[in-house]
Amino acid sequence: MRSLKFMIHFKNNISPFARSLSKDTNNIILKHNAKKNPLCDQNKKRGFTLIEVLIALAILGATLTPLILNQSRFLSRTYMQSNMLDRTFAGLHFMVDSFAEFEQNNKFRTAKKIIESPETTLKFSITQPKTALKKEFKNLFKQEVSLEWDGDGKKQQDNLVTFVFLPDVEEK
């Protein structure tokens, strides 16, 4: 809907033709003024120029790039830490299960297991320590689970170690 503005012209300031029309309106004529209304001006540019849009995109890109890079690094570190935690818990459960089997049959001293997610090889061993502890505690055993996986193109390894005192088991 167009809004219209009108100018009031008095008898002395208008043309003779407009003066003849103004006799019916008590010497006042209302004249439509289209140039003062920006909605009616067809020459007025609307919208943004291409340069303005490109500058806005450049500023937006410069602002968001560091944020996206930090988010990417954060997600990568979170993924690696999650895998490490999963490996640690798998190693701990493997140690507990292998030790339970060792206590039941007292025969094997090593075990091996491969898990798929995250891909890791677990190796369990139970031995007597070869230190001064062996002299002090004859039935002290060292439990160890070795975690091995490929990370960043190279083999990586971590170990979980505990000591267990078993009074009725002797080293064979």
TAKAHU-V114273 format. One record per pair of residues at least 12 apart in sequence whose C-alpha atoms are under 7 Angstrom apart, sorted by sequence separation. I is the first residue (numbers start at 1). J is the second residue. D is the distance in Angstrom with one decimal. If there is no record, write none. Layout:
i=I j=J d=D
i=I j=J d=D
This chain:
i=111 j=123 d=5.8
i=112 j=124 d=6.2
i=128 j=140 d=6.3
i=129 j=141 d=6.4
i=146 j=158 d=6.0
i=147 j=159 d=6.0
i=111 j=124 d=4.9
i=128 j=141 d=4.5
i=129 j=142 d=6.0
i=146 j=159 d=4.5
i=110 j=124 d=5.3
i=111 j=125 d=6.6
i=127 j=141 d=5.4
i=128 j=142 d=5.7
i=145 j=159 d=5.7
i=146 j=160 d=6.5
i=110 j=125 d=4.3
i=126 j=141 d=6.4
i=127 j=142 d=5.3
i=144 j=159 d=6.8
i=145 j=160 d=5.1
i=11 j=27 d=5.4
i=109 j=125 d=5.5
i=110 j=126 d=6.6
i=126 j=142 d=5.5
i=127 j=143 d=6.7
i=144 j=160 d=5.6
i=145 j=161 d=6.6
i=10 j=27 d=6.4
i=11 j=28 d=6.4
i=109 j=126 d=5.3
i=126 j=143 d=4.5
i=144 j=161 d=4.5
i=10 j=28 d=5.3
i=125 j=143 d=5.9
i=126 j=144 d=6.4
i=143 j=161 d=5.7
i=144 j=162 d=6.5
i=9 j=28 d=6.0
i=10 j=29 d=7.0
i=125 j=144 d=5.4
i=142 j=161 d=7.0
i=143 j=162 d=5.2
i=8 j=28 d=6.7
i=9 j=29 d=5.7
i=124 j=144 d=5.7
i=125 j=145 d=6.6
i=142 j=162 d=5.9
i=143 j=163 d=5.9
i=8 j=29 d=6.2
i=9 j=30 d=6.7
i=124 j=145 d=4.5
i=142 j=163 d=4.5
i=8 j=30 d=5.3
i=123 j=145 d=5.3
i=124 j=146 d=6.6
i=141 j=163 d=5.6
i=142 j=164 d=6.3
i=7 j=30 d=5.9
i=8 j=31 d=6.8
i=122 j=145 d=6.4
i=123 j=146 d=5.1
i=140 j=163 d=6.8
i=141 j=164 d=5.1
i=6 j=30 d=6.0
i=7 j=31 d=5.6
i=122 j=146 d=5.7
i=123 j=147 d=6.8
i=140 j=164 d=5.7
i=141 j=165 d=6.1
i=6 j=31 d=5.6
i=7 j=32 d=6.7
i=122 j=147 d=4.9
i=140 j=165 d=4.4
i=6 j=32 d=4.9
i=7 j=33 d=6.5
i=121 j=147 d=5.8
i=122 j=148 d=6.6
i=139 j=165 d=5.7
i=140 j=166 d=6.3
i=5 j=32 d=6.4
i=6 j=33 d=5.7
i=120 j=147 d=6.5
i=121 j=148 d=5.1
i=139 j=166 d=5.4
i=5 j=33 d=5.9
i=120 j=148 d=5.6
i=121 j=149 d=6.5
i=139 j=167 d=5.4
i=95 j=124 d=6.5
i=120 j=149 d=4.8
i=119 j=149 d=6.5
i=139 j=169 d=6.6
i=87 j=118 d=6.9
i=91 j=122 d=6.6
i=139 j=170 d=6.5
i=83 j=118 d=6.1
i=95 j=145 d=6.3
i=91 j=145 d=6.3
i=91 j=147 d=6.9
